[in-house]
Amino acid sequence: MNSFAVTMRKILLCSFFLLLPTLSFAAQREFNMTIDEVSIDVAPGFTNKVFAFNRQVPGPLIHVVEGDDLTVHVTNNTALPHTVHWHGVNQTGSWKNDGVPGVTQPQIEPGDTFTYKFKVDRPGSLWYHCHVNVWEHVATRGMWGPLIVDPKNPSALEKSVTKDVIMMMSTWESLYKDMYGKGGNPQDVPDYFSVNAKSFPYTQPVRVKKGDVVRFRLYGAGDELHEMHLHGHDQLIAFKDGYPTPMPYNVDTVPVGPGERYDSIVEMNNPGLFVFHDHVDKHM
């Protein structure tokens, strides 16, 4: 081998070993999920029949990293058809996994299983919910859960967070609490309101220490606007629908509409016992 060939071989080998550490491979994440008919206690004296993912409301947290490849097997154990829409996932090159019946897929009939496969193509506070009869299944039957996608390169603000809190606001209609297939129509009136499917005093306190930096992930999972107000602290609105806000801003009350998500970052610098509540008075 002449000297030029030897030199080129060394250059190619060096280039390969220099490039090798930068290669990355998408993680493969696989989940099994069922849809079941169960009853949950929302408030004292109020029990509601729901279609629950893995028998719980909210559904199980799916926590992954930007770029991961997801496979989710969904089995329908209920008497009515359903699908799952992955709200906030753009489904680039995977539109058949968007979960819209009659458009991207057939309904998942009772007793059937459907497998979703897609890449989580953007980070943030996303979520999943049924897309069949959403006015009932999502608005009053608890068919929703959180999907959190961590960014590959988190910001300095995100790295400062010491505690993560998910709050999914929703509505209920006691008139149809025992009647599957009913409710959620324009003339129907919600009369119970909850955070993570619980109304006070069933709600759980958020316990923090002075110096904690808390990321509140606020979801509008129900059918009405909620005005979330935290006493004693300012909320820095840093993300909207998973996207970083260009100029984060402080508020003491944040409006969260149906389908919306806001991430507020709060520095816990004022020790005491404070309330975090919906400032729409009838929701209180």
Secondary structure as the mmCIF struct_conf table of DSSP 4:
data_model
#
loop_
_struct_conf.conf_type_id
_struct_conf.id
_struct_conf.beg_label_comp_id
_struct_conf.beg_label_asym_id
_struct_conf.beg_label_seq_id
_struct_conf.end_label_comp_id
_struct_conf.end_label_asym_id
_struct_conf.end_label_seq_id
HELX_RH_AL_P HELX_RH_AL_P1 SER A 3 LEU A 19
HELX_RH_3T_P HELX_RH_3T_P1 LEU A 20 THR A 22
HELX_LH_PP_P HELX_LH_PP_P1 ALA A 26 ALA A 27
STRN STRN1 GLN A 28 ALA A 43
TURN_TY1_P TURN_TY1_P1 PRO A 44 GLY A 45
STRN STRN2 PHE A 46 PHE A 53
TURN_TY1_P TURN_TY1_P2 ASN A 54 ARG A 55
STRN STRN3 GLN A 56 GLN A 56
BEND BEND1 VAL A 57 PRO A 58
HELX_LH_PP_P HELX_LH_PP_P2 GLY A 59 LEU A 61
STRN STRN4 ILE A 62 VAL A 65
TURN_TY1_P TURN_TY1_P3 GLU A 66 GLY A 67
STRN STRN5 ASP A 69 ASN A 76
BEND BEND2 THR A 78 LEU A 80
STRN STRN6 HIS A 82 HIS A 82
STRN STRN7 HIS A 85 HIS A 87
TURN_TY1_P TURN_TY1_P4 GLY A 88 GLY A 88
TURN_TY1_P TURN_TY1_P5 THR A 92 GLY A 93
HELX_RH_3T_P HELX_RH_3T_P2 TRP A 95 ASN A 97
BEND BEND3 ASP A 98 ASP A 98
STRN STRN8 PRO A 101 PRO A 101
TURN_TY1_P TURN_TY1_P6 GLY A 102 THR A 104
STRN STRN9 GLN A 105 GLN A 105
STRN STRN10 ILE A 108 ILE A 108
TURN_TY1_P TURN_TY1_P7 PRO A 110 GLY A 111
STRN STRN11 THR A 113 LYS A 119
BEND BEND4 ARG A 122 ARG A 122
STRN STRN12 GLY A 124 HIS A 129
BEND BEND5 VAL A 132 ASN A 133
HELX_RH_AL_P HELX_RH_AL_P2 VAL A 134 HIS A 137
TURN_TY1_P TURN_TY1_P8 VAL A 138 ARG A 141
STRN STRN13 TRP A 144 ASP A 150
BEND BEND6 LYS A 152 ASN A 153
HELX_RH_AL_P HELX_RH_AL_P3 ALA A 156 LYS A 159
TURN_TY1_P TURN_TY1_P9 SER A 160 SER A 160
STRN STRN14 LYS A 163 TRP A 172
HELX_RH_3T_P HELX_RH_3T_P3 SER A 174 TYR A 176
TURN_TY1_P TURN_TY1_P10 LYS A 177 ASP A 178
TURN_TY1_P TURN_TY1_P11 TYR A 180 GLY A 181
BEND BEND7 ASN A 185 ASN A 185
TURN_TY1_P TURN_TY1_P12 PRO A 186 GLN A 187
STRN STRN15 TYR A 192 VAL A 195
TURN_TY1_P TURN_TY1_P13 ASN A 196 ALA A 197
STRN STRN16 LYS A 198 LYS A 198
TURN_TY1_P TURN_TY1_P14 PHE A 200 PRO A 201
BEND BEND8 TYR A 202 THR A 203
HELX_LH_PP_P HELX_LH_PP_P3 GLN A 204 PRO A 205
TURN_TY1_P TURN_TY1_P15 LYS A 210 GLY A 211
STRN STRN17 VAL A 213 GLY A 220
BEND BEND9 GLY A 222 GLU A 224
STRN STRN18 HIS A 226 LEU A 230
TURN_TY1_P TURN_TY1_P16 HIS A 231 GLY A 232
BEND BEND10 HIS A 233 HIS A 233
STRN STRN19 GLN A 235 LYS A 240
TURN_TY1_P TURN_TY1_P17 ASP A 241 GLY A 242
STRN STRN20 TYR A 243 VAL A 251
BEND BEND11 ASP A 252 ASP A 252
STRN STRN21 THR A 253 VAL A 256
TURN_TY1_P TURN_TY1_P18 PRO A 258 GLY A 259
STRN STRN22 ARG A 261 GLU A 267
BEND BEND12 ASN A 270 ASN A 270
BEND BEND13 GLY A 272 GLY A 272
STRN STRN23 PHE A 276 ASP A 278
BEND BEND14 VAL A 280 VAL A 280
HELX_RH_3T_P HELX_RH_3T_P4 ASP A 281 HIS A 283
#
